[in-house]
Amino acid sequence: MPEIIGIDHIFITVSDLARSEAFYDRVLPPLGFRKNAFVIGGDPHVQYYCRHFGYVLRPARSPAEHDPYARGLHHLCLRVDSVQDVAEAAALLRASGVDASEPSHHGDYADDYWATFFTDPDGIRLEITNFRQERRDRHERWDELPGA
């Protein structure tokens, strides 16, 4: 059976490509992403990519606003290694003019869950969290876990 080994890319439709590109220029490069641009079907695309996946902006074809509580994407969470990395990411974002929340503990999610939250110009909610122990165990001990 083939095993999914990661997310290859995520496409986000945006209402104003230039505005979103300016926002994500402040968000993703400070977190280690690189950038390129290309055209598909006549539509310009801007891709931010890291070692693990691509995050692609493309123009929306509908004027409907994003609603995180409607069907579809609620939020996107990026992972960093440690609680300190969450704090550093939040500080980098705020220094770049992004309204990122202070890193905070969310013990109702998991005992070791820390995160910062922010929203892009189209209302897409983003989060950065630490690589908590449950996720580390899942990654490192996959074949030993129940359901294997």
Backbone as JSON, one array per atom type, in Angstrom:
{
  "sequence": "MPEIIGIDHIFITVSDLARSEAFYDRVLPPLGFRKNAFVIGGDPHVQYYCRHFGYVLRPARSPAEHDPYARGLHHLCLRVDSVQDVAEAAALLRASGVDASEPSHHGDYADDYWATFFTDPDGIRLEITNFRQERRDRHERWDELPGA",
  "N": [[0.84, -1.17, 0.0], [0.61, 2.21, -0.89], [2.23, 4.82, 0.92], [1.33, 7.89, 2.27], [3.53, 10.53, 2.38], [3.73, 13.16, 3.02], [2.56, 16.58, 2.68], [2.34, 17.93, -0.47], [1.72, 20.37, -1.81], [-0.17, 23.37, -1.18], [-2.86, 25.16, -2.32], [-4.01, 28.43, -2.26], [-6.7, 30.51, -2.81], [-6.96, 33.9, -3.64], [-8.27, 37.23, -3.19], [-6.98, 39.52, -4.06], [-4.15, 39.45, -5.63], [-1.68, 40.89, -5.55], [-1.85, 42.25, -3.08], [-2.04, 40.07, -1.29], [0.36, 38.78, -1.87], [2.2, 40.7, -0.93], [1.58, 40.55, 1.81], [2.2, 37.8, 2.42], [4.88, 37.86, 1.74], [5.91, 39.09, 3.96], [5.4, 37.18, 5.85], [6.19, 34.42, 5.19], [8.97, 34.17, 4.02], [10.64, 35.03, 6.28], [10.32, 32.77, 7.81], [11.76, 30.85, 6.58], [10.96, 30.15, 3.99], [11.21, 30.03, 0.42], [10.71, 31.72, -2.75], [8.83, 31.72, -5.8], [7.42, 32.37, -9.07], [4.81, 31.63, -11.4], [2.81, 30.77, -14.3], [-0.36, 29.36, -14.8], [-2.69, 28.14, -16.97], [-3.09, 30.72, -17.92], [-3.36, 32.22, -15.63], [-1.7, 34.1, -13.14], [0.51, 32.81, -10.64], [1.83, 32.68, -7.37], [4.33, 31.18, -5.6], [5.35, 30.06, -2.46], [7.83, 28.23, -0.96], [9.12, 25.58, 1.01], [11.41, 23.18, 2.32], [9.63, 21.11, 2.64], [7.01, 21.49, 1.51], [4.89, 23.29, -0.85], [3.34, 26.51, -0.85], [0.88, 28.03, -2.39], [-0.3, 30.91, -4.01], [-3.12, 31.94, -5.79], [-5.22, 33.72, -8.14], [-8.58, 34.38, -7.14], [-11.68, 33.22, -8.5], [-14.15, 33.86, -7.82], [-16.12, 36.27, -6.11], [-16.82, 35.74, -3.5], [-16.48, 35.92, 0.04], [-14.07, 34.53, 2.35], [-15.08, 32.19, 4.77], [-14.36, 30.9, 7.75], [-15.98, 29.14, 9.13], [-17.7, 28.0, 7.39], [-18.23, 25.33, 4.99], [-15.16, 23.81, 4.11], [-11.83, 25.12, 4.28], [-10.83, 25.67, 7.57], [-8.62, 26.54, 9.18], [-5.05, 26.89, 8.77], [-2.31, 25.25, 10.01], [1.03, 25.66, 10.81], [4.05, 23.99, 11.67], [6.65, 24.33, 14.02], [9.8, 23.53, 15.63], [10.02, 23.91, 18.47], [8.76, 25.36, 21.59], [10.12, 27.74, 22.03], [10.74, 28.35, 19.39], [8.18, 28.94, 18.43], [7.71, 31.31, 19.82], [9.79, 32.89, 18.74], [9.01, 32.93, 16.04], [6.56, 34.3, 16.21], [7.49, 36.78, 17.13], [9.11, 37.55, 14.94], [7.13, 37.76, 12.96], [5.51, 39.83, 14.02], [7.39, 41.89, 14.04], [7.57, 42.24, 11.34], [5.26, 43.49, 10.75], [2.96, 41.98, 10.87], [-0.04, 41.04, 12.39], [0.3, 39.08, 14.66], [-0.63, 36.9, 17.29], [0.36, 36.98, 20.77], [2.53, 34.35, 21.72], [0.98, 31.58, 23.21], [-0.06, 29.27, 25.76], [-2.0, 26.41, 25.24], [-3.52, 24.45, 26.89], [-5.9, 23.05, 26.85], [-5.94, 21.89, 24.37], [-3.64, 20.27, 24.24], [-1.28, 19.18, 26.67], [1.26, 20.25, 26.19], [0.96, 22.22, 24.26], [1.6, 25.03, 22.41], [1.06, 28.13, 20.78], [0.87, 30.62, 18.16], [-1.3, 32.93, 16.53], [-2.66, 34.24, 13.48], [-4.09, 36.2, 10.77], [-4.69, 36.15, 7.28], [-4.95, 38.55, 4.5], [-7.38, 37.84, 3.25], [-8.87, 36.67, 5.18], [-8.13, 34.12, 5.89], [-7.28, 31.95, 8.36], [-4.32, 31.46, 10.17], [-1.87, 29.53, 11.9], [0.87, 28.93, 14.08], [2.5, 26.33, 15.59], [4.13, 24.35, 18.15], [6.21, 21.38, 17.86], [4.79, 19.04, 19.32], [4.83, 16.5, 21.93], [3.05, 14.29, 21.46], [2.78, 14.36, 18.67], [5.44, 14.02, 17.94], [5.86, 11.41, 18.92], [4.06, 10.04, 17.28], [5.28, 10.43, 14.82], [7.87, 9.3, 15.18], [7.45, 6.73, 16.22], [5.66, 5.31, 14.66], [5.08, 2.65, 13.65], [4.76, 1.27, 15.99], [2.5, 2.13, 17.23], [-1.02, 1.94, 18.2], [-3.26, 0.42, 15.88], [-1.51, -0.11, 13.89]],
  "CA": [[0.0, 0.0, 0.0], [1.41, 3.44, -0.88], [2.15, 5.61, 2.14], [1.44, 9.35, 2.1], [4.72, 10.95, 3.13], [3.69, 14.58, 3.32], [1.76, 17.45, 1.83], [3.19, 18.45, -1.53], [1.44, 21.79, -1.98], [-1.46, 23.9, -0.78], [-3.23, 26.32, -3.14], [-4.91, 29.37, -1.62], [-7.22, 31.52, -3.73], [-6.94, 35.22, -2.99], [-9.04, 38.24, -3.91], [-6.07, 40.52, -4.61], [-2.87, 38.75, -5.62], [-0.6, 41.78, -5.11], [-2.0, 42.49, -1.63], [-1.7, 38.83, -0.59], [1.8, 38.56, -2.04], [2.88, 41.6, 0.01], [1.39, 39.99, 3.15], [2.97, 36.56, 2.58], [6.31, 38.22, 1.71], [6.28, 39.4, 5.34], [5.16, 36.01, 6.71], [6.85, 33.15, 4.91], [10.43, 34.19, 3.93], [11.31, 35.0, 7.58], [10.2, 31.42, 8.37], [12.6, 29.94, 5.81], [10.41, 29.82, 2.68], [11.7, 30.7, -0.78], [9.57, 32.19, -3.55], [8.9, 31.82, -7.25], [6.14, 32.7, -9.69], [4.57, 30.93, -12.66], [1.48, 30.96, -14.86], [-1.08, 28.15, -15.17], [-3.95, 28.48, -17.63], [-3.17, 32.16, -18.07], [-3.45, 32.88, -14.33], [-0.43, 34.18, -12.4], [0.59, 32.12, -9.36], [3.02, 32.97, -6.57], [4.58, 30.04, -4.72], [6.34, 30.08, -1.37], [8.11, 26.81, -0.74], [10.18, 25.18, 1.93], [11.9, 21.83, 2.06], [8.59, 20.11, 2.82], [5.82, 21.69, 0.69], [4.67, 24.59, -1.45], [2.14, 27.27, -0.47], [0.7, 28.74, -3.65], [-1.38, 31.89, -4.12], [-3.67, 32.09, -7.14], [-6.37, 34.61, -8.11], [-9.9, 33.8, -6.98], [-12.6, 33.44, -9.62], [-15.44, 34.22, -7.23], [-15.94, 37.35, -5.14], [-17.28, 35.33, -2.17], [-15.49, 36.04, 1.11], [-13.76, 33.3, 3.09], [-15.74, 32.01, 6.05], [-13.73, 29.73, 8.35], [-16.96, 28.23, 9.71], [-18.44, 27.36, 6.3], [-17.5, 24.17, 4.49], [-13.86, 24.12, 3.55], [-10.71, 25.37, 5.17], [-11.04, 26.44, 8.81], [-7.35, 27.22, 9.37], [-3.85, 26.16, 8.41], [-1.34, 25.3, 11.11], [2.41, 25.31, 10.5], [4.74, 23.46, 12.85], [8.07, 24.57, 14.28], [10.31, 22.49, 16.51], [9.94, 24.09, 19.93], [8.02, 26.51, 22.12], [10.96, 28.9, 21.76], [10.58, 28.67, 17.97], [6.88, 29.61, 18.31], [7.92, 32.68, 20.29], [10.62, 33.59, 17.76], [8.2, 33.14, 14.84], [5.61, 35.38, 16.52], [8.25, 38.03, 17.18], [9.47, 37.88, 13.56], [5.92, 38.21, 12.27], [5.12, 41.16, 14.53], [8.4, 42.84, 13.57], [7.3, 42.45, 9.92], [3.98, 44.17, 10.62], [1.85, 41.03, 10.88], [-0.72, 41.06, 13.69], [0.34, 37.74, 15.25], [-0.9, 36.9, 18.73], [1.44, 36.55, 21.65], [2.51, 32.9, 21.89], [0.3, 31.22, 24.44], [-0.25, 27.86, 26.06], [-3.38, 25.96, 25.01], [-3.57, 23.17, 27.57], [-7.11, 22.3, 26.51], [-5.64, 21.13, 23.16], [-2.66, 19.28, 24.71], [-0.5, 19.74, 27.79], [2.45, 20.96, 25.71], [0.55, 22.93, 23.04], [1.83, 26.47, 22.37], [0.77, 28.6, 19.43], [0.56, 32.01, 17.81], [-2.34, 32.94, 15.5], [-2.79, 35.45, 12.68], [-5.04, 36.06, 9.67], [-4.22, 36.78, 6.05], [-5.86, 39.61, 4.04], [-8.66, 37.31, 2.84], [-9.53, 36.05, 6.31], [-7.66, 32.76, 6.14], [-6.63, 31.9, 9.66], [-3.08, 30.7, 10.21], [-1.36, 29.24, 13.24], [2.17, 28.27, 14.18], [2.55, 25.59, 16.85], [5.34, 23.58, 18.4], [6.2, 19.94, 17.58], [4.54, 18.5, 20.65], [5.25, 15.11, 22.15], [2.16, 13.34, 20.78], [3.14, 14.36, 17.25], [6.77, 13.38, 17.84], [5.66, 9.96, 19.09], [3.41, 9.55, 16.06], [6.28, 10.43, 13.75], [9.02, 8.45, 15.46], [7.07, 5.37, 16.63], [4.48, 5.01, 13.87], [4.8, 1.21, 13.55], [4.48, 0.72, 17.32], [1.25, 2.7, 17.74], [-2.23, 1.17, 17.91], [-3.77, 0.54, 14.52], [-0.44, -0.43, 12.92]],
  "C": [[0.89, 1.24, 0.0], [1.19, 4.2, 0.43], [2.27, 7.09, 1.78], [2.6, 9.81, 2.97], [4.75, 12.44, 3.42], [2.71, 15.31, 2.44], [2.7, 18.04, 0.8], [2.98, 19.95, -1.72], [0.02, 22.1, -1.5], [-1.71, 25.11, -1.65], [-4.25, 27.14, -2.36], [-5.39, 30.36, -2.67], [-7.36, 32.83, -2.98], [-7.68, 36.23, -3.86], [-8.16, 39.28, -4.59], [-4.66, 39.96, -4.52], [-1.73, 39.64, -5.11], [-0.66, 42.03, -3.6], [-1.6, 41.24, -0.84], [-0.21, 38.52, -0.71], [2.58, 39.45, -1.08], [2.76, 41.07, 1.44], [2.28, 38.75, 3.34], [4.47, 36.79, 2.42], [6.8, 38.55, 3.12], [6.19, 38.18, 6.24], [6.13, 34.86, 6.42], [8.38, 33.21, 4.73], [11.14, 34.25, 5.29], [11.25, 33.62, 8.27], [10.93, 30.39, 7.52], [12.07, 29.55, 4.44], [11.13, 30.62, 1.6], [10.49, 31.0, -1.66], [9.86, 32.07, -5.03], [7.51, 32.16, -7.78], [6.04, 31.94, -11.0], [3.14, 31.2, -13.09], [0.91, 29.58, -15.18], [-2.41, 28.59, -15.76], [-4.17, 29.98, -17.78], [-3.25, 32.93, -16.76], [-2.08, 32.92, -13.64], [-0.57, 33.45, -11.05], [1.88, 32.55, -8.66], [3.17, 31.82, -5.58], [5.65, 30.37, -3.69], [6.58, 28.61, -1.05], [9.24, 26.65, 0.26], [10.6, 23.78, 1.54], [10.76, 20.81, 1.98], [7.36, 20.27, 1.92], [5.8, 23.09, 0.1], [3.36, 25.19, -1.0], [1.92, 28.25, -1.6], [-0.5, 29.67, -3.57], [-1.82, 31.94, -5.57], [-4.88, 32.99, -7.05], [-7.68, 33.83, -7.96], [-10.74, 34.1, -8.22], [-13.99, 33.83, -9.12], [-15.2, 35.33, -6.21], [-16.35, 36.97, -3.71], [-16.14, 35.44, -1.15], [-15.26, 34.7, 1.8], [-14.48, 33.31, 4.43], [-15.16, 30.75, 6.7], [-14.71, 28.74, 8.98], [-17.92, 27.67, 8.67], [-17.66, 26.11, 5.89], [-16.18, 24.62, 3.9], [-12.83, 24.38, 4.63], [-11.11, 26.19, 6.39], [-9.77, 27.22, 9.12], [-6.22, 26.31, 8.92], [-2.85, 26.34, 9.53], [0.02, 24.82, 10.62], [3.1, 24.88, 11.78], [6.2, 23.89, 12.86], [8.52, 23.58, 15.35], [9.97, 22.68, 17.98], [9.05, 25.27, 20.31], [8.8, 27.79, 21.86], [10.84, 29.33, 20.29], [9.23, 29.34, 17.7], [7.04, 31.07, 18.7], [8.74, 33.49, 19.29], [9.83, 33.88, 16.48], [7.22, 34.29, 15.06], [6.32, 36.73, 16.54], [8.66, 38.48, 15.78], [8.26, 38.41, 12.79], [5.52, 39.6, 12.72], [6.1, 42.22, 14.07], [8.2, 43.17, 12.08], [5.95, 43.12, 9.67], [2.78, 43.26, 10.56], [1.27, 40.99, 12.28], [-0.83, 39.64, 14.25], [0.11, 37.84, 16.75], [0.37, 36.58, 19.51], [1.39, 35.03, 21.74], [1.85, 32.57, 23.23], [0.1, 29.72, 24.53], [-1.73, 27.52, 25.89], [-3.51, 24.55, 25.57], [-4.83, 22.38, 27.3], [-6.93, 21.52, 25.2], [-4.7, 19.97, 23.5], [-1.81, 19.96, 25.78], [0.67, 20.6, 27.32], [2.18, 21.74, 24.43], [0.73, 24.43, 23.22], [1.6, 26.94, 20.94], [0.69, 30.12, 19.37], [-0.39, 31.94, 16.62], [-2.31, 34.27, 14.76], [-3.68, 35.15, 11.49], [-4.52, 36.78, 8.44], [-5.26, 37.8, 5.55], [-7.24, 39.12, 3.6], [-9.39, 36.57, 3.96], [-9.15, 34.61, 6.56], [-6.85, 32.77, 7.43], [-5.42, 30.98, 9.61], [-2.6, 30.58, 11.65], [0.04, 28.67, 13.09], [2.22, 27.62, 15.56], [3.87, 24.82, 16.94], [5.12, 22.1, 18.07], [6.04, 19.24, 18.92], [4.76, 17.0, 20.71], [4.36, 14.1, 21.44], [2.51, 13.24, 19.3], [4.53, 13.74, 17.04], [6.65, 11.87, 17.95], [5.05, 9.36, 17.84], [4.43, 9.43, 14.94], [7.36, 9.38, 13.97], [8.66, 6.99, 15.76], [5.84, 4.87, 15.88], [4.11, 3.51, 13.9], [4.49, 0.57, 14.9], [3.12, 1.16, 17.85], [0.06, 1.82, 17.41], [-2.73, 1.45, 16.49], [-2.74, 0.19, 13.46], [-0.68, -1.78, 12.27]]
}
